[in-house]
Amino acid sequence: MTSAPRFAAWLKQAMRTAGLDVDSQRGGGRASLADACDVSRSTVGRWLDGASIPSPEHFKAIARTVGVSVADLLIGTGIMDQSDIGAPTTAPAVDLAAELGQRWGVPDDRLPLLRASIEALAAGLATTKDQTLSGDGR
């Protein structure tokens, strides 16, 4: 089971990667996520502050808003692992984040943020590759 702070770290990074403003109270990113999930901005604030975790009914809207699959959300936040999902995902192996964190001197409490960053990068690369292969890349 994931912790609220881990979910918050993943969500903040995913929102930033998607180009959504999460750093200001009145930022458009918070409003966009609140609208997509049909919740108040203060509820989104509690998710981003690590005070609570969204209920599962909101996972699909969150994933869509930040541009990831629900599987990536579940794995990235630690709610489930790859073996629970049973489907391929763009999430890199957990060992990569741990190894890089150790090499770069990243404190243990920042590893979830590093992991989310690596996952977001991998997802972006996979999307670019898919677009190139399909002829949609420019």
N, C-alpha and C positions, 0 to 999 in steps of 0.2 A: 504494500500500500504506500502511496506517495504522501509526502508531507505538504502542507499548504505553502511553506516557503519554497520548496522545490518546484511546485506547480507555478508559483509566482515568477520565479527566475526564468523558467522555460517560457512562460507566456510573455513576459517582458521582452525577452530576446526574440521570440517569434514575431511579436508585433513590430519591433524595430526593424527586423529583417524585411518585413512586409511593407515598411515605409510608414507605419502608423506611429503617431506621437503618443508616447506613454509617459513622458516625463513631466508634463504639466497637468494640473488638475482639470483644466478646461480644454485640454488637447482634443483634437478631432478623433484621435485613435480610440480614446476611451468611449466617446460618444458613438463611434462606428460599431465598436464591439457591443456596447449596451443595446443599440438598436437591433443589431443582428441577432442577439440572444433574447431580445424582448425583456430586458432587465434594466434596473436603474443604473445610472453612472456610479452611484455609491456602492452598488453591488460589485461592479467591475473594479472599483477602487479597492474593495476588500480582497478580491482575487489577486490584484497586483501588489497589494501590501502583504500578502501571505497570511491574511487573517482567516481566509476560508477557501475552500475548493468548490468550483462550480459543480452542480449536480450533473449527472451523465446526460440528461436531456439537452444540455447546452454544448456538449462536445462537438457535435457536427457543425453547428454555427460558428463556434470558435475556430475550428480547423479551417472551415471555408474562409473566414475573415482573414486569417493569417496565411492562407495559401498552402496548407499542408493537408495530408490525409489524416483521417481520424486515427488510423493505426500509428502514424508518426506522433500524433499528440499523445496517445496512450503510452507509447514506448518512451518518448522524450520526457514525459513527466513522471515516469516510473510507476504509473498505475498498472501497467502490464509489461511483460517482456516479450521479445520476439517469439519465443516458444508458445506463449499464451495466444498470440495472434495467429500464428501459423501461416502467415502470408509474408512475402518479401516486402521489405521496406527500405527506404533510403537512409534509415538511421545507421550510422557507423557503429562498429563494435565498441562496447563500453571500454575495452582495454586501450583503445586509441586515445580517448580523452584522459584516462588515468596516466598513460605513458607520457603524453605531451605535458600534462599538468605537472608531473614529477620533473621532467626535463626543464620546464620553464619556471618552476618554483611556484606554481599556482596553489594557493591554500586549499585545503580539502573542502571548505565551505563554498568555494567558488567553482568547484568541478562541475556542478550541474549547469552553470552558466557557460562554461567552456564546452561541455557536451552539447548543449542546445545550439551553440554557435557552429560547431562542427556539423551537426545535423542539418542546420539551416543552409550551410554552404553546400553540403552534399545534395540536398533537395534542389537547390538552385542549379547546380551543375547537371543534375539529372534532367531537369526541365529544359535547360539549354540544349543538352544532347538530344532529347526527344524532339525538340523543335527543329534542330538541324537535320535529323534523320527524316523527319516528315516533310521537310521543305518549307516549314513555316519560319525558320530562323532567318534573320536578316543580317 
